[in-house]
Amino acid sequence: TFGIIKYDRRYKRIVRRGLDSVRVEIFLVSIGHNLYKIYNKQMRLREVA
């Protein structure tokens, strides 16, 4: 997962400062990754049906 986020999504570095801000940024990137996975799964299921 980290490699996909880093290479395919071109997410190279954390731009926030402070532990709480870094946590929020990683949390948002993770949510975006999971939403992308759900969307792709739904599209694959639509193609089959």
The 8 nearest C-alpha neighbors of each residue, nearest first, counted from 0:
[[1, 3, 2, 4, 32, 5, 29, 33],
 [0, 2, 4, 3, 5, 6, 29, 10],
 [1, 3, 5, 0, 4, 6, 7, 8],
 [4, 2, 7, 0, 6, 1, 5, 8],
 [5, 3, 8, 1, 2, 6, 7, 10],
 [4, 6, 10, 2, 9, 3, 11, 8],
 [5, 7, 9, 3, 8, 2, 4, 10],
 [8, 6, 3, 9, 4, 5, 2, 10],
 [7, 9, 4, 10, 6, 5, 3, 11],
 [10, 8, 6, 5, 7, 11, 4, 3],
 [11, 9, 5, 8, 12, 4, 6, 7],
 [12, 10, 5, 9, 13, 6, 4, 8],
 [11, 13, 10, 14, 5, 9, 15, 25],
 [12, 14, 15, 21, 11, 24, 25, 10],
 [13, 15, 12, 16, 21, 24, 20, 11],
 [16, 14, 21, 20, 13, 17, 24, 18],
 [17, 15, 20, 21, 14, 18, 13, 19],
 [16, 18, 20, 19, 21, 15, 22, 14],
 [17, 19, 21, 20, 22, 16, 15, 23],
 [20, 18, 22, 21, 17, 23, 16, 24],
 [21, 19, 23, 22, 17, 18, 15, 16],
 [22, 20, 24, 18, 23, 19, 15, 25],
 [21, 23, 19, 25, 20, 24, 26, 18],
 [22, 24, 26, 20, 21, 25, 27, 19],
 [23, 25, 21, 27, 26, 22, 20, 28],
 [24, 26, 28, 22, 27, 23, 29, 21],
 [25, 27, 23, 29, 24, 28, 22, 30],
 [28, 26, 30, 24, 29, 25, 23, 31],
 [27, 29, 25, 31, 30, 26, 32, 24],
 [30, 28, 32, 26, 27, 31, 25, 33],
 [31, 29, 27, 33, 32, 28, 34, 26],
 [30, 32, 28, 34, 29, 33, 27, 35],
 [31, 33, 29, 35, 30, 34, 28, 36],
 [32, 34, 36, 30, 35, 31, 29, 37],
 [35, 33, 37, 31, 36, 32, 38, 30],
 [34, 36, 38, 32, 33, 37, 31, 39],
 [35, 37, 33, 39, 34, 38, 40, 32],
 [38, 36, 34, 40, 35, 39, 41, 33],
 [39, 37, 35, 41, 40, 36, 34, 42],
 [40, 38, 42, 36, 41, 37, 35, 43],
 [39, 41, 37, 43, 38, 42, 36, 44],
 [40, 42, 44, 38, 39, 43, 37, 45],
 [43, 41, 39, 45, 44, 40, 38, 46],
 [44, 42, 40, 46, 41, 45, 39, 47],
 [43, 45, 41, 47, 42, 46, 40, 48],
 [46, 44, 42, 48, 47, 43, 41, 40],
 [47, 45, 43, 44, 48, 42, 41, 40],
 [46, 48, 44, 45, 43, 42, 41, 40],
 [47, 45, 46, 44, 43, 42, 41, 40]]
